[in-house]
Amino acid sequence: MAKVVQLTSGRTGKIFKIRNFDTFTVDLDMPVTSFKLPEQDSSKTQLIKIEGNFKTFTISWLLADDGGDVSASDSIIDVDAQFDYLLTQFESIGIADSADNLTIVSASPAFSKNGKIVKILITKDAMEPENFRATVTLYEGESVVTAED
């Protein structure tokens, strides 16, 4: 069964289903700071962990006019409407908005991540002037105002 990625806006509750994604990436960032000691060679560098780890999920797909591969809960089928839908319904207004969600619907085991959509990028490439590509980036985690003690 083909994988379907579903985005859910925490602010509006709107859903956008992506059936034709090109790339899906997970980036686990484990930041470490280096403290270089004066008058020592590089093997004496001290590595310090002062920040926590975090995950970034990014999905990219082709926006298509036919709506057969990309659909939304409001049955939006043309590229211009998808453009507007993504930019208006998934724009985060504040940190207190409910968490956004990214789910791979047909995954086994189930795959669902809550966090904040931090970027929506829509591009048109000179090599494909008739197509638009969308990219959405979500940071996994809880907002400070909603995190439990």
Backbone as JSON Lines, residues from 0, in Angstrom:
{"i":0,"aa":"M","n":[0.84,-1.18,0.0],"ca":[0.0,0.0,0.0],"c":[0.88,1.24,0.0]}
{"i":1,"aa":"A","n":[0.51,2.22,-0.8],"ca":[1.29,3.46,-0.87],"c":[1.15,4.24,0.43]}
{"i":2,"aa":"K","n":[2.19,4.91,0.77],"ca":[2.18,5.72,1.99],"c":[1.49,7.05,1.72]}
{"i":3,"aa":"V","n":[0.7,7.49,2.67],"ca":[0.04,8.79,2.62],"c":[0.49,9.57,3.83]}
{"i":4,"aa":"V","n":[0.97,10.78,3.62],"ca":[1.36,11.65,4.72],"c":[0.25,12.67,4.91]}
{"i":5,"aa":"Q","n":[-0.18,12.81,6.15],"ca":[-1.25,13.74,6.48],"c":[-0.72,14.81,7.43]}
{"i":6,"aa":"L","n":[-0.93,16.07,7.07],"ca":[-0.59,17.19,7.93],"c":[-1.87,17.69,8.55]}
{"i":7,"aa":"T","n":[-1.84,17.99,9.85],"ca":[-3.0,18.55,10.54],"c":[-2.57,19.83,11.23]}
{"i":8,"aa":"S","n":[-3.28,20.91,10.95],"ca":[-2.97,22.2,11.56],"c":[-3.51,22.25,12.98]}
{"i":9,"aa":"G","n":[-2.65,22.62,13.93],"ca":[-3.09,22.75,15.3],"c":[-3.98,23.96,15.5]}
{"i":10,"aa":"R","n":[-3.8,25.0,14.69],"ca":[-4.57,26.23,14.83],"c":[-5.96,26.09,14.25]}
{"i":11,"aa":"T","n":[-6.08,25.5,13.05],"ca":[-7.37,25.47,12.36],"c":[-8.02,24.08,12.36]}
{"i":12,"aa":"G","n":[-7.24,23.04,12.66],"ca":[-7.77,21.68,12.59],"c":[-7.87,21.15,11.18]}
{"i":13,"aa":"K","n":[-7.45,21.94,10.19],"ca":[-7.54,21.52,8.79],"c":[-6.52,20.43,8.5]}
{"i":14,"aa":"I","n":[-6.85,19.59,7.53],"ca":[-6.02,18.44,7.16],"c":[-5.6,18.59,5.7]}
{"i":15,"aa":"F","n":[-4.36,18.22,5.42],"ca":[-3.85,18.19,4.05],"c":[-3.19,16.83,3.85]}
{"i":16,"aa":"K","n":[-3.69,16.06,2.89],"ca":[-3.15,14.73,2.62],"c":[-2.23,14.78,1.41]}
{"i":17,"aa":"I","n":[-1.07,14.17,1.56],"ca":[-0.06,14.16,0.5],"c":[0.15,12.71,0.08]}
{"i":18,"aa":"R","n":[-0.2,12.41,-1.16],"ca":[-0.09,11.03,-1.65],"c":[1.11,10.85,-2.59]}
{"i":19,"aa":"N","n":[1.72,11.93,-2.99],"ca":[2.78,11.85,-4.0],"c":[4.08,12.48,-3.53]}
{"i":20,"aa":"F","n":[4.45,12.25,-2.27],"ca":[5.65,12.94,-1.78],"c":[6.91,12.41,-2.46]}
{"i":21,"aa":"D","n":[7.84,13.35,-2.71],"ca":[9.12,13.03,-3.33],"c":[10.12,12.59,-2.28]}
{"i":22,"aa":"T","n":[10.21,13.38,-1.21],"ca":[11.18,13.07,-0.17],"c":[10.55,13.26,1.2]}
{"i":23,"aa":"F","n":[10.98,12.44,2.12],"ca":[10.59,12.55,3.52],"c":[11.86,12.33,4.32]}
{"i":24,"aa":"T","n":[12.25,13.32,5.11],"ca":[13.5,13.19,5.86],"c":[13.25,13.42,7.34]}
{"i":25,"aa":"V","n":[14.05,12.72,8.13],"ca":[14.06,12.9,9.58],"c":[15.48,13.28,9.94]}
{"i":26,"aa":"D","n":[15.63,14.39,10.65],"ca":[16.94,14.89,11.05],"c":[16.98,14.92,12.57]}
{"i":27,"aa":"L","n":[17.82,14.09,13.17],"ca":[18.01,14.08,14.61],"c":[19.25,14.91,14.92]}
{"i":28,"aa":"D","n":[19.04,16.05,15.54],"ca":[20.14,16.97,15.85],"c":[20.54,16.76,17.31]}
{"i":29,"aa":"M","n":[21.83,16.48,17.53],"ca":[22.38,16.23,18.86],"c":[23.52,17.2,19.1]}
{"i":30,"aa":"P","n":[23.19,18.47,19.38],"ca":[24.22,19.51,19.43],"c":[25.25,19.32,20.54]}
{"i":31,"aa":"V","n":[26.48,19.53,20.16],"ca":[27.62,19.49,21.09],"c":[28.47,20.72,20.78]}
{"i":32,"aa":"T","n":[28.91,21.38,21.82],"ca":[29.76,22.55,21.66],"c":[31.2,22.15,21.95]}
{"i":33,"aa":"S","n":[32.11,22.7,21.18],"ca":[33.53,22.41,21.42],"c":[34.2,23.6,22.11]}
{"i":34,"aa":"F","n":[35.0,23.29,23.1],"ca":[35.77,24.3,23.82],"c":[37.24,24.0,23.56]}
{"i":35,"aa":"K","n":[37.86,24.88,22.78],"ca":[39.25,24.68,22.39],"c":[40.16,25.25,23.48]}
{"i":36,"aa":"L","n":[41.07,24.45,23.95],"ca":[41.99,24.87,25.0],"c":[43.17,25.61,24.39]}
{"i":37,"aa":"P","n":[43.53,26.75,24.98],"ca":[44.67,27.49,24.44],"c":[45.98,26.71,24.65]}
{"i":38,"aa":"E","n":[46.84,26.86,23.71],"ca":[48.17,26.25,23.76],"c":[48.12,24.72,23.88]}
{"i":39,"aa":"Q","n":[47.07,24.11,23.29],"ca":[46.95,22.66,23.26],"c":[46.64,22.23,21.83]}
{"i":40,"aa":"D","n":[46.98,21.0,21.48],"ca":[46.63,20.52,20.15],"c":[45.14,20.12,20.14]}
{"i":41,"aa":"S","n":[44.63,19.82,18.96],"ca":[43.19,19.58,18.8],"c":[42.68,18.37,19.57]}
{"i":42,"aa":"S","n":[43.54,17.42,19.9],"ca":[43.08,16.24,20.65],"c":[42.66,16.59,22.07]}
{"i":43,"aa":"K","n":[43.01,17.77,22.55],"ca":[42.66,18.21,23.91],"c":[41.37,19.03,23.95]}
{"i":44,"aa":"T","n":[40.72,19.21,22.81],"ca":[39.46,19.95,22.75],"c":[38.44,19.28,23.66]}
{"i":45,"aa":"Q","n":[37.74,20.08,24.43],"ca":[36.7,19.59,25.33],"c":[35.35,19.68,24.63]}
{"i":46,"aa":"L","n":[34.59,18.6,24.62],"ca":[33.26,18.58,24.02],"c":[32.24,18.7,25.15]}
{"i":47,"aa":"I","n":[31.33,19.63,24.99],"ca":[30.38,19.96,26.05],"c":[28.95,19.84,25.49]}
{"i":48,"aa":"K","n":[28.1,19.13,26.21],"ca":[26.69,18.99,25.82],"c":[25.87,19.94,26.69]}
{"i":49,"aa":"I","n":[25.42,21.05,26.1],"ca":[24.66,22.04,26.87],"c":[23.24,22.24,26.33]}
{"i":50,"aa":"E","n":[22.9,21.58,25.25],"ca":[21.57,21.67,24.66],"c":[21.0,20.27,24.5]}
{"i":51,"aa":"G","n":[19.69,20.18,24.48],"ca":[19.04,18.9,24.26],"c":[18.96,18.55,22.78]}
{"i":52,"aa":"N","n":[18.59,17.32,22.52],"ca":[18.42,16.83,21.15],"c":[17.05,17.26,20.61]}
{"i":53,"aa":"F","n":[16.93,17.33,19.29],"ca":[15.62,17.56,18.7],"c":[15.56,16.95,17.31]}
{"i":54,"aa":"K","n":[14.31,16.66,16.88],"ca":[14.08,16.08,15.56],"c":[13.35,17.07,14.67]}
{"i":55,"aa":"T","n":[13.74,17.05,13.4],"ca":[13.08,17.83,12.37],"c":[12.58,16.87,11.3]}
{"i":56,"aa":"F","n":[11.32,17.03,10.92],"ca":[10.73,16.21,9.86],"c":[10.43,17.12,8.68]}
{"i":57,"aa":"T","n":[10.86,16.73,7.49],"ca":[10.65,17.52,6.28],"c":[10.05,16.63,5.2]}
{"i":58,"aa":"I","n":[9.03,17.15,4.55],"ca":[8.4,16.42,3.45],"c":[8.28,17.37,2.26]}
{"i":59,"aa":"S","n":[8.58,16.84,1.07],"ca":[8.48,17.62,-0.18],"c":[7.63,16.86,-1.17]}
{"i":60,"aa":"W","n":[6.84,17.6,-1.95],"ca":[5.99,16.96,-2.93],"c":[5.65,17.94,-4.06]}
{"i":61,"aa":"L","n":[5.17,17.39,-5.15],"ca":[4.75,18.16,-6.32],"c":[3.29,18.55,-6.16]}
{"i":62,"aa":"L","n":[3.0,19.84,-6.27],"ca":[1.61,20.28,-6.29],"c":[1.06,20.0,-7.68]}
{"i":63,"aa":"A","n":[-0.08,19.33,-7.74],"ca":[-0.63,18.91,-9.03],"c":[-2.05,19.45,-9.2]}
{"i":64,"aa":"D","n":[-2.37,19.92,-10.42],"ca":[-3.69,20.47,-10.72],"c":[-4.81,19.44,-10.64]}
{"i":65,"aa":"D","n":[-4.51,18.19,-10.93],"ca":[-5.58,17.21,-11.01],"c":[-6.15,16.82,-9.65]}
{"i":66,"aa":"G","n":[-5.43,17.09,-8.58],"ca":[-5.93,16.74,-7.26],"c":[-5.94,15.25,-7.0]}
{"i":67,"aa":"G","n":[-5.57,14.43,-8.0],"ca":[-5.58,12.99,-7.81],"c":[-4.5,12.52,-6.86]}
{"i":68,"aa":"D","n":[-3.39,13.21,-6.83],"ca":[-2.3,12.81,-5.96],"c":[-2.2,13.64,-4.7]}
{"i":69,"aa":"V","n":[-2.74,14.82,-4.73],"ca":[-2.71,15.7,-3.56],"c":[-4.14,16.12,-3.28]}
{"i":70,"aa":"S","n":[-4.58,15.93,-2.05],"ca":[-5.93,16.34,-1.71],"c":[-5.96,16.9,-0.3]}
{"i":71,"aa":"A","n":[-6.99,17.62,0.0],"ca":[-7.16,18.2,1.32],"c":[-8.59,17.91,1.79]}
{"i":72,"aa":"S","n":[-8.83,18.13,3.06],"ca":[-10.16,17.85,3.6],"c":[-11.24,18.69,2.94]}
{"i":73,"aa":"D","n":[-10.86,19.82,2.36],"ca":[-11.83,20.69,1.7],"c":[-11.91,20.43,0.2]}
{"i":74,"aa":"S","n":[-11.38,19.31,-0.28],"ca":[-11.43,18.91,-1.69],"c":[-10.86,19.97,-2.62]}
{"i":75,"aa":"I","n":[-9.71,20.49,-2.27],"ca":[-9.04,21.48,-3.1],"c":[-8.28,20.74,-4.2]}
{"i":76,"aa":"I","n":[-8.49,21.14,-5.45],"ca":[-7.87,20.36,-6.51],"c":[-6.86,21.14,-7.36]}
{"i":77,"aa":"D","n":[-7.0,22.45,-7.5],"ca":[-6.03,23.13,-8.36],"c":[-4.85,23.68,-7.54]}
{"i":78,"aa":"V","n":[-3.75,23.9,-8.23],"ca":[-2.5,24.3,-7.58],"c":[-2.65,25.62,-6.84]}
{"i":79,"aa":"D","n":[-3.31,26.61,-7.46],"ca":[-3.47,27.91,-6.8],"c":[-4.22,27.79,-5.48]}
{"i":80,"aa":"A","n":[-5.26,26.96,-5.46],"ca":[-6.03,26.76,-4.24],"c":[-5.21,26.02,-3.18]}
{"i":81,"aa":"Q","n":[-4.41,25.05,-3.61],"ca":[-3.53,24.33,-2.67],"c":[-2.5,25.29,-2.07]}
{"i":82,"aa":"F","n":[-1.95,26.13,-2.92],"ca":[-1.01,27.18,-2.52],"c":[-1.6,28.0,-1.37]}
{"i":83,"aa":"D","n":[-2.79,28.55,-1.63],"ca":[-3.47,29.4,-0.65],"c":[-3.82,28.61,0.61]}
{"i":84,"aa":"Y","n":[-4.3,27.41,0.44],"ca":[-4.71,26.56,1.57],"c":[-3.53,26.3,2.5]}
{"i":85,"aa":"L","n":[-2.4,25.93,1.94],"ca":[-1.21,25.67,2.77],"c":[-0.77,26.92,3.52]}
{"i":86,"aa":"L","n":[-0.74,28.06,2.83],"ca":[-0.23,29.28,3.43],"c":[-1.19,29.92,4.43]}
{"i":87,"aa":"T","n":[-2.48,29.7,4.3],"ca":[-3.43,30.3,5.23],"c":[-3.84,29.36,6.36]}
{"i":88,"aa":"Q","n":[-4.08,28.1,6.04],"ca":[-4.6,27.17,7.05],"c":[-3.5,26.57,7.93]}
{"i":89,"aa":"F","n":[-2.25,26.62,7.49],"ca":[-1.16,26.01,8.26],"c":[-0.18,27.03,8.83]}
{"i":90,"aa":"E","n":[-0.5,28.31,8.69],"ca":[0.36,29.33,9.29],"c":[0.12,29.37,10.79]}
{"i":91,"aa":"S","n":[1.18,29.23,11.54],"ca":[1.09,29.3,13.0],"c":[1.07,30.77,13.42]}
{"i":92,"aa":"I","n":[0.1,31.11,14.26],"ca":[-0.04,32.5,14.7],"c":[0.73,32.73,16.01]}
{"i":93,"aa":"G","n":[0.72,31.73,16.87],"ca":[1.41,31.89,18.15],"c":[1.85,30.56,18.72]}
{"i":94,"aa":"I","n":[2.74,30.61,19.69],"ca":[3.26,29.4,20.3],"c":[2.18,28.67,21.09]}
{"i":95,"aa":"A","n":[1.13,29.39,21.5],"ca":[0.06,28.76,22.28],"c":[-0.92,27.98,21.42]}
{"i":96,"aa":"D","n":[-0.8,28.06,20.08],"ca":[-1.65,27.24,19.22],"c":[-1.44,25.78,19.58]}
{"i":97,"aa":"S","n":[-2.47,24.97,19.36],"ca":[-2.31,23.53,19.58],"c":[-1.22,22.99,18.68]}
{"i":98,"aa":"A","n":[-0.69,21.84,19.04],"ca":[0.39,21.23,18.27],"c":[-0.1,20.86,16.87]}
{"i":99,"aa":"D","n":[0.78,21.06,15.89],"ca":[0.54,20.56,14.55],"c":[0.89,19.08,14.57]}
{"i":100,"aa":"N","n":[0.44,18.33,13.57],"ca":[0.69,16.9,13.55],"c":[1.07,16.45,12.15]}
{"i":101,"aa":"L","n":[2.02,15.53,12.08],"ca":[2.41,14.88,10.84],"c":[2.23,13.39,11.06]}
{"i":102,"aa":"T","n":[1.44,12.73,10.21],"ca":[1.15,11.31,10.36],"c":[1.37,10.61,9.03]}
{"i":103,"aa":"I","n":[2.07,9.49,9.06],"ca":[2.1,8.61,7.89],"c":[0.95,7.64,8.1]}
{"i":104,"aa":"V","n":[-0.12,7.86,7.34],"ca":[-1.4,7.2,7.58],"c":[-1.31,5.69,7.45]}
{"i":105,"aa":"S","n":[-0.66,5.18,6.42],"ca":[-0.66,3.75,6.16],"c":[0.59,3.05,6.69]}
{"i":106,"aa":"A","n":[1.33,3.69,7.56],"ca":[2.57,3.09,8.07],"c":[2.25,1.99,9.07]}
{"i":107,"aa":"S","n":[3.1,1.01,9.11],"ca":[3.0,-0.04,10.11],"c":[4.4,-0.29,10.64]}
{"i":108,"aa":"P","n":[4.69,-0.02,11.89],"ca":[3.75,0.48,12.9],"c":[3.37,1.93,12.65]}
{"i":109,"aa":"A","n":[2.33,2.38,13.35],"ca":[1.82,3.74,13.18],"c":[2.93,4.76,13.43]}
{"i":110,"aa":"F","n":[2.92,5.83,12.65],"ca":[3.92,6.89,12.76],"c":[3.19,8.22,12.82]}
{"i":111,"aa":"S","n":[3.29,8.89,13.95],"ca":[2.62,10.18,14.12],"c":[3.48,11.04,15.04]}
{"i":112,"aa":"K","n":[3.71,12.29,14.64],"ca":[4.56,13.2,15.41],"c":[3.84,14.52,15.61]}
{"i":113,"aa":"N","n":[3.88,15.03,16.84],"ca":[3.34,16.34,17.17],"c":[4.47,17.33,17.32]}
{"i":114,"aa":"G","n":[4.2,18.57,16.99],"ca":[5.2,19.63,17.1],"c":[4.66,20.89,16.48]}
{"i":115,"aa":"K","n":[5.54,21.64,15.85],"ca":[5.16,22.88,15.19],"c":[5.69,22.88,13.77]}
{"i":116,"aa":"I","n":[4.82,23.22,12.82],"ca":[5.28,23.46,11.46],"c":[6.02,24.79,11.51]}
{"i":117,"aa":"V","n":[7.29,24.76,11.14],"ca":[8.13,25.95,11.24],"c":[8.44,26.57,9.88]}
{"i":118,"aa":"K","n":[8.17,25.84,8.83],"ca":[8.44,26.4,7.49],"c":[7.54,25.73,6.46]}
{"i":119,"aa":"I","n":[6.99,26.59,5.58],"ca":[6.29,26.13,4.38],"c":[6.99,26.81,3.22]}
{"i":120,"aa":"L","n":[7.55,26.02,2.33],"ca":[8.31,26.55,1.2],"c":[7.66,26.06,-0.09]}
{"i":121,"aa":"I","n":[7.36,26.98,-0.98],"ca":[6.8,26.62,-2.28],"c":[7.74,27.18,-3.34]}
{"i":122,"aa":"T","n":[8.22,26.31,-4.22],"ca":[9.21,26.71,-5.21],"c":[8.77,26.35,-6.62]}
{"i":123,"aa":"K","n":[9.34,27.07,-7.57],"ca":[9.18,26.78,-9.0],"c":[10.58,26.78,-9.58]}
{"i":124,"aa":"D","n":[10.97,25.69,-10.2],"ca":[12.32,25.51,-10.72],"c":[12.35,25.81,-12.22]}
{"i":125,"aa":"A","n":[13.43,26.4,-12.69],"ca":[13.58,26.71,-14.12],"c":[13.58,25.43,-14.97]}
{"i":126,"aa":"M","n":[13.99,24.32,-14.36],"ca":[14.01,23.05,-15.09],"c":[12.6,22.45,-15.21]}
{"i":127,"aa":"E","n":[11.68,22.88,-14.35],"ca":[10.29,22.42,-14.39],"c":[9.37,23.64,-14.26]}
{"i":128,"aa":"P","n":[9.34,24.5,-15.26],"ca":[8.61,25.76,-15.11],"c":[7.1,25.59,-14.96]}
{"i":129,"aa":"E","n":[6.57,24.45,-15.32],"ca":[5.13,24.24,-15.22],"c":[4.71,23.69,-13.85]}
{"i":130,"aa":"N","n":[5.69,23.35,-13.0],"ca":[5.38,22.71,-11.72],"c":[5.78,23.55,-10.51]}
{"i":131,"aa":"F","n":[5.01,23.4,-9.46],"ca":[5.35,23.95,-8.15],"c":[5.64,22.78,-7.22]}
{"i":132,"aa":"R","n":[6.63,22.93,-6.36],"ca":[6.94,21.94,-5.33],"c":[6.74,22.59,-3.97]}
{"i":133,"aa":"A","n":[6.17,21.83,-3.06],"ca":[5.96,22.32,-1.69],"c":[6.85,21.52,-0.75]}
{"i":134,"aa":"T","n":[7.34,22.19,0.27],"ca":[8.14,21.56,1.32],"c":[7.63,22.08,2.66]}
{"i":135,"aa":"V","n":[7.38,21.17,3.58],"ca":[6.92,21.53,4.92],"c":[7.9,20.95,5.93]}
{"i":136,"aa":"T","n":[8.29,21.77,6.9],"ca":[9.21,21.34,7.96],"c":[8.5,21.44,9.3]}
{"i":137,"aa":"L","n":[8.57,20.37,10.09],"ca":[7.97,20.31,11.41],"c":[9.03,19.98,12.44]}
{"i":138,"aa":"Y","n":[9.07,20.75,13.53],"ca":[9.92,20.41,14.67],"c":[9.09,19.59,15.64]}
{"i":139,"aa":"E","n":[9.6,18.44,16.05],"ca":[8.91,17.63,17.03],"c":[9.1,18.23,18.43]}
{"i":140,"aa":"G","n":[8.06,18.22,19.23],"ca":[8.18,18.69,20.61],"c":[6.92,19.33,21.11]}
{"i":141,"aa":"E","n":[7.0,19.84,22.34],"ca":[5.88,20.52,22.98],"c":[6.19,22.0,23.08]}
{"i":142,"aa":"S","n":[5.18,22.83,22.92],"ca":[5.35,24.27,23.14],"c":[5.54,24.51,24.62]}
{"i":143,"aa":"V","n":[6.32,25.51,24.95],"ca":[6.61,25.81,26.35],"c":[5.33,26.06,27.14]}
{"i":144,"aa":"V","n":[4.36,26.71,26.52],"ca":[3.13,27.03,27.24],"c":[2.21,25.83,27.42]}
{"i":145,"aa":"T","n":[2.47,24.72,26.7],"ca":[1.62,23.53,26.84],"c":[2.35,22.37,27.5]}
{"i":146,"aa":"A","n":[3.65,22.48,27.72],"ca":[4.41,21.38,28.33],"c":[3.97,21.18,29.77]}
{"i":147,"aa":"E","n":[3.86,19.92,30.15],"ca":[3.48,19.6,31.52],"c":[4.71,19.63,32.4]}
{"i":148,"aa":"D","n":[4.5,20.01,33.67],"ca":[5.62,20.06,34.63],"c":[6.14,18.67,34.93]}
